[in-house]
Amino acid sequence: MWQPWEVWYHQLKGHYKSWYQSAAGLRTYQRRKINKLLEHTSCHIRFYQSYKRATLYDYPIIDKSFVQEHFPYLNQAKLTSMQATQIGHNQAIEVHQSLGTAGLPGIYLYSTYEKIASFGNVLSKMFPKLFWKNKKIAAFHLSTEPYLATKFSTRKMNWLLLDLHRSFSDLINELQRFQPEVLVGSVQTLCELAKLQLSGKISLRCYHIIATAEVLTPLAENLIKSAFQQEIHQLYQCAEGSLGMTCKYGTMHLNEDEFYIEKEWIDHKRQRFVPVITTLKRTLHPLIRYRMEDILVLRNSPCLCGNPALAVDKIVGRCEDVLYFKQRVNSGLKPIYADTLNQVLGEVAPFVHQYQILQHSMRHLEVKIKADDFALAENAMSKQLQKLWELEIVEPPQLEFVRLEPTRLDQMFRTTKRLEKTAVPF
């Protein structure tokens, strides 16, 4: 019985903290938390016991593969990854497993208290204005253990969890009967619901739409907005934790209450970066200087909401989504990021329902298209891509256009993929 009250407490705490927290106060809070975390880990986490009295920047940068390889040395319970997956419904430990969209799945441990605190904080960001209102929330999920810990929820929230590994038609029937006020799902799931809504096959009246799991492209955003007549919010949620949420102005603010975030710049303009995160409140399985696999675009102007937390304009995608081409003026390589492609190809919306670009080599692109008129869509895509090659001053690759087969909603969808890994290591 105490767990819902704990969620409510952390939700309330996060709700009111957003009213008074300043940039200076946030940095002071982070420094205090980092010092406490490093003192704890150097005593209780075997891998870090040689780092006593070290500063944060003395610690090595690690990634998902490193964490999985050294799993029992990086968690306080000394569990192996195999033991972690067999925990089941443990009263003291929660397990998050990533979907394996980039490499092998990752496993991350939370104590029950850590999970409750994080869940309450997420709720405070998801519903900043609707704190006291009863809410009916439908959430589609891909993982076997949903990242949103609804079993800890309060009476004010009535959740419907929809597992995308089940029959989609059965899920739609449940959704129709439930009639949610809030809808949470992956981008492609929301797109499928938008098509059903526009065709009159379903009728949902939601006041809050939250996209998660996949990159929200302009093409997808326009479709979902037209169907539900709502602005689309985004939740930056993964197995490593809840890293960000859009505010009422549509700005993505990173969750610096729970993570200290370093920026690993990947372009000379210092706009795009890969976040290197340090968890501030987790001691069972802390992540210290953990390099994510996502690319974010920094927001240069402050947001009108006044939140001092780091703001980003958009989540571009995975590091493996970056395509490389030969430059015309020299022998170097030119990276073209997924957001650049999405922006240029946003103009094909009248002709193309969905697309995916696969780079087999720097001279060969496979362009998959879903459209009513394939020839018209192919022509529109060709023209836009030709503009892109001219703009970026790169050698134009050979384009192979094929039809995009129906995508599976129980798998992550990426609009760009670089298949040739060895030629252009990122």
Disulfide bonds with the S-S distance in Angstrom:
none
